[in-house]
């Protein structure tokens, strides 16, 4: 019996789903979640910088999330949405904020 390599980790019950190109090009909704830490002006800045919203639209999305717990930011192809969410999360974490976005299929 051999000793397992300490750098190999076994993860039971892990399922990988491979998406095809057609699925990745389908539109996905980008949703922003409210939190009690991230300043409103920071949220507006992120919405404008990473999702291209005009000032009034960014303010409306931020206020909707603030009052309803979440808000639709935009709809775009999966790969583009994923990259923008990653960038927004990176900047938020660098500033110490838990600002969170997630994706859901636009059925």
Secondary structure as UniProt FT lines:
FT   TURN            6..7
FT   TURN            12..13
FT   HELIX           21..25
FT   STRAND          27..33
FT   HELIX           40..51
FT   HELIX           55..68
FT   STRAND          70..77
FT   HELIX           78..94
FT   TURN            95..96
FT   STRAND          100..105
//
